[in-house]
Amino acid sequence: MEEDITIRVEEKLLKPERTLRPIMYVSWLLSVGVARPVKCSKAITVILHLIHFGLCSTIVAYSIMDFDNFRRVFPSELFEIMYAVNESVCHISSFYYVFHIIQHYDKWPELMKKMESLDQRISKELPINDNCMKIRQILAILIICVLGPMSAIAHVLYYYFIVPNEIYFSDLLFYYRTTQTLANSFVFDIVVYMVCNRFRTINEMIKQLDETLGAYWAALKIRTIRNLHNEACSVVTTLNEIYGLDLLLCSTNSFIMVVMKLFRIYMSAVEHEIGYIFLNNMIWTIYGGQFIVMCWVCTMTLREIAKTGPYIDDFVLNTQHTKFSKMASFRADENTMNLNNFGLESLLRTNFERDCVRNEVNDFSLQLQQHPVKFTACDFFEVNNSLLTRFISVITTYLIILVQFYKPKTFLESKIIDFNDHEQNITQHWINRN
């Protein structure tokens, strides 16, 4: 009978790989990151990555040709430098997304096994609610489709009917690159949100601790929760190992793209080129929003982790003067009147159980202090909302500097005209004197 119950529980519990199946297949088909079906053959994965490597190489070739063709019409040398840096970082990121799986091919199955083991142990205490994961994955896939293939189709149709001579193949490849970076970022965001749900469930287990359990069972519960918390922290460590360099490239790419596009909007406004403003606004919003979502999900998870310590403290404070202490004082008073062997044994057992609870709480507190959880980009910086505020302040500083060094095209033309007029006046004056 017990075996039947455990089998039914395991059937109801969805594996993390099955929960992540929609976004995982999108990432696998686009050959970005390490997400892949565990049971899929390695040959198919290699073929897909080779195809996308060819597409990335084509993008690089067209970008070099576009740079050579359009460098003469760049508004300024400063913008030319920014454009070159931005394209270089984008291409490096695209190639890394494709080859990311080579370095961490076995890491994704390892991550899925760790999460599956964690889910099985947590579900024995409390059920895990992953219903919202389906909605978030569908929303992420819709955003990828709208900003990727559908935007490319709309771009072609618009220029085909309005300005057919300005349809460039490199513009269409830009949407492919955007689809890549969004898919890779959303996989990380959704996995981190799943980890956040696990920590939230662990905190619910702590909040359900009650003095009515008795000291012995409370100590066992705390030890179980401590082990689950440690296992969840191990999942975060694996995530940092997989996505450390990825977070660094994603942050750098978003920063450079936002700075360049905002500066390009300023130049378009000054030079009255309204046609470029809408497209550039859309691009910097995509990359900036991607970075904001990444920081927000990491911060939400860290906040949930930070609640564990206060919840344990609340349990200790609530039980300090309740059943545990009352049982101890009652048995102590009883034993002072009649110190027989049974009374002495009860007193020692009560004190031992209270010491067990105290030791488990102290060990848990020490574990929280010695193993702080954080999401880092190769240990260069932590990914959270404080990084977002620094991101905004640095972007503002760079834009102010760029605006000060930028000379509008109309300003340069007027200076050239004034200089030519002055030169003609000097020449005419010299002719008149002679």
N, C-alpha and C positions, 0 to 999 in steps of 0.2 A: 504493500500500500504506500509506504513512504517513497519507494522508488518511482511509482506512478506519479506521485505529487511532484517530485523533483524533475521528472521528465516534462511534465506539463509546464512547470515554471520556466524551464530552459527553452521550451518551444515558444512561449509568449515573449521571452526576452529576445529582442532583435540584436543581431551582431552589429557592431559599429560599422563594419564594412558594408553591410546591407543597408544601414541607415544612410550612409554617405554615398550610396550607389549613383544617384543622378549627377551630382557635381563631380564625382570621381571619374565617371565615364566621359564627361565633357573635358575634363583636364587631360585624361588619357588620350582622347582623340585629337586634342590640340597639341599633345606632346609637351606639356609644360609641367614642371615640378616632378614630384616622385609619386603622386597618386596614380594608382593603377589597379586593375582587378588582380587579385592575388593568384587566381587560378588560370589567368591568361598566359599563353606561352611567351617566352622571351623573344622568339623570332618575330612575332607580330609587333611587339613593342619596339624592337629595333628598327623594323621597316617603317613604322609610323614616324619615329624620330628622324630617320634618314630623309623622309619626305619633307618634314618640316625644317630640317637643316638646309635642304635645297631651297625652300621658300625664303628662309632667313638670308641665305647667300644671295638670292635674287634681289632681296630688299637692299642689301648692302651695295650691290652693283648699281642699281638704279639711283640710290642715294648719292653715290659718288658722281654719277653722270649729271644728276640734277645740281649738285653743288658746283661742278665745273661750268654748267650752262648758266646758272643763275647768280653766280658770285659777282658778276659785273653789275647786276641790278639790285644788290642788297642795299638797304637804306643807309647803312653805315658799316664801318669796319668792326665796331663794337658788336653789332648784331651778327655779323659774319662769324666772329669768334664764338659767340654764344650758340649760334646755330650748329657750328662744327662740334662743340662740346656736347650739346644736347643729342645730336645724332650718334655720336660715339658711345655715349652712355646707354642710349636706347638699343643700339646694336649689340653691345656687350651683354645687356640684360636679356635680350632675345636669345642669344646663343647660350647663355647660362641656363635659361629656362629649359631649353632643349636638352642640354647635356647634364642637367642637374641629377637626372636619374642614374647616370653612370656612377657617380660618387656614392649615392645613397640608394642603390637598387634594392637592397635587402632591408632598408630602414622602414619602408612603409609597412610590410608585413609584420615587422617587429612592433611598430606603433599600434597596429590593429590588434595584435595579440595582447599587448599590455592593456589596451582599453577594454578588450573583451574579458580578460581576467578580472579587471577592476569592476566591470559591470556585473559579472556573475557574483562577486563577493558583496557588492552594494545591494543588489536585488534581494539577497537573503534577509536584509534588514528593512529596506524600504524600496518601493518601486521607483524606477527612473522614468521621468516624463520627457520623451523626445518627440512629442507630437509637433512641436513648433519647428523642429529641424526640417521637416518636409516643406513647410511654407517658406522658410528662409532659403532653402535650396532652389525652389521653384522661382522665387523672386530674383535670386542671383543669376540663374540661367536666363531669365527674361531680360535682365539688364545686359548680360553678355550678348544676347541675340540682337537687342535693340541698338546697342552702341557699336556692334560689330557688323554682321552681315546686312542687317536692315538699313543701317546708316550708309553703308557702302552702296547699296542699291538706290537709296534716295539720292545720294551724291551723283551717281551716274545719270539717273533720270533727270535731275535738275540741270546738270551741265549739258546733257544731250539736247534738251529742248530750249535752253536759254543761251548757253555759250558752248557750242559743241567743240570749238577749237581748244578749249582749256581743260579737256579731260586728260589727265595724266595717270599713267599706270602706277606711279609712285604714290599718288594720293590714295589709291585703292589699297595698296600694301600697308598704308598707315592704319587702316581699320583692322587689318589682320594682326598687326602688332598690338593694337589696343585690346583686341579680343584675347590675345595671349596673356597680357599683363593682368587683365581683369580676372580671367579664369584662375590664374595662379594665386592671386591675392584672395579670392573668395574661398578657395580650398582651405587656405590657412585660417581665415576668419571663422569659417564654419567648424573646423576642427577645434579651434580655441573655444568657441561657444559651447561645443559639446563638453569640453573639459570643465568649463564654468558650471554647466549643469551638474556634473559629478561633484564638484566642490559644494554646490548648493545643497545637494542631497545629503552630503556628509554633515553639513551644518544643521540640516533638519534632524538628523539623528542625534546630534548633540543637544538640540533644543528639546528633544523628547526624553532626555535623561531625567529621571525623577527619583526622589528619595524613597519612594515606595518600592523601588526595585530591591532595596537592601544594599548594604555596602559591598558585599562580595560580587553581586551581579552588576552593580554600577562599575566596579573596577574592571570586570571582564568587558563590559560595553566600551569603556574608555580605551582599553587596550585594542579592541577591534577597530574602533574609530581611528586610533593612532596609526594602526597598520594601513588602513584604507587611505588615510591622508598621505602617508609616506609613499604609497603606490601611485596615487594621483600626482604627487610631486615628481615622481619618476617619469610619468608621461610628459610633463612639462619640460623636463630635462631632455627627453628624446626630441620633442618639438624644437627646442633651441638648437640641438645638434643638426637637425634637418634643415631648418629655415633660417639659420643665423646669417649666412652670406646673402641669402635671398632677401631678407629684411633690409640688409644694408643697401643692396642694389635698388630695391623698390623705393626706399626712402630717398636715396640720391637721385634716382630718376624722377620721382615726383617733385622734388625740390627744384631741380633744374628746369623741368617742363613748366612748372607754375611760374617761376621767375621769368623765363623767356617769353611765355605767352602773354603774361601781364604787361611786360615791356613792349611786346609787339602790339598789344591793344593801345597802349599809350602812343606809340608811333603812328598807328593808323588814325587815331583821333586827332593828333596834331597835323598830320598830312591830309586829313579829310578823305581817307580811304575806308569808307564805311563797310565795304564788302567783306573785309577780313575780320571784323570785330566779332560777329556772331560765331564763326567757326573757332576762333581762338578762345572765346569765352567757353565754348563747349569743351574744348580740349583741356584747359586748365581746371575746369570743374570736374572732369572725369578723374584726372590724376590726383587732384587735391582731395576729392571725395573718397577715393580709394585709400589714401593715406589716413584720412580722418576715421574711416570705418575700422581700419586696422588698429589705430591707437585706442579707439573707443572699446573694441572687443577685448583687447588686452587689459585695459583699465578696469572694465567690468569684472573680469576674471580675478584680477589682483584684489579688488575690493571684496569679492566673495571669500577669497583666501584670508584676507585680513580680519574677517568676522569670526574666524574659528577661535582665536585666542580669547576675545571678549565673551563668547558663548560659554567656553569652559570656565572662565572666571565667574560668570553669572551662576552657573551650576554649583560651583564651590560655595559661593556666598549664600545661595538659597538653601543649601543643605547643611550649612555650618551649625545652625542653631535649631535644626528640626529633628528629623527622625534619628539620624546617626548619633548626634550628641545626646538626644533624649534617652535613646536606648542605652548608651554608655553610662549616663548618670543614674538611670533607674537601676541598672544592674550593679553599679558600684554601691548605691545605697543598700540594695538588697544583700550584697555580699559583706558589707560592713556589719550587718546584724547577724548574718549566718555565714561564716567563711568555711563552708564545706568544700569538698573537692569539685562538686558539680558547679557551684557558684564561681569558684576560682577559674574553672575551665571556660565558663561562659564569658567572664570578664576578659580573659586573655584573648578569646576568639573575637570578641567585639573590637577590642583594641587593635588586633591584627588586621581585621577587615578594614577598619578606618585607616590604618597605616597603608594598606594596599591601595585604597582610593587616593590617598595623598601622594603616594609614590607614583602612581600612574599619571596623575595630574601634573606633578613636577616633571616627569619624563616627557610628557606631551609638550609642556611649556618650553622645556629645553630643546626639544626637536624643532619647534616652531622658530626658536631663536637661531639655532645653528644651521638651519636649512631654509633660508629665505627664498621665496619663489619670485622669479622675475623673467620677463621676456626680453632677450637682448639680441642685438644685431652684431654677432661675433664679438661680444663684450665691448664694443665701441660705445654703445649707449643703450639705455633701456627704452623699450617701446611702451609708452603710456601717454596720458594726457599732458604731462609736463613737457614731453618731447614735442607735442603738438603746439604748445604755447611758444616754445623756443623756435619751432619751425616757422610760425607766423612772424615772430619778431625778426628773425634773420632774413626772411623774404622781404619784409618791409624795409630793412636796412639796405639790402642789395638794390631794391628798386629805387630808393632815394639816390643812391650813388650812381646808378645807371642813368637816371633822368638828368642828373647834373652834368654828366659827361656827354650826353646825347645832343647833337646839333641837328635840328630839323633840316630837311631838304630845302625848304623855301628860304631858310636863313642862310644856308650855304650859297644858294643861287644869288641871293641879294648881295652877299659879300663879294661874290665873283663879279657881278655887274658893277658894283661900286668900284672895285679895284680896276676893272677895265676902263671905266669912265675916267678915273683918276689918272690912269696911265695915258689915255688919249689927251687929256688936258695938259699933262706935262709935255707930251710930244708936240702938241700944237703951240704951246707957249715957247718951246725951244725953237720951233720953226719961225715963229714971228720975230723972235729976237735976232735971228740970223738973216 
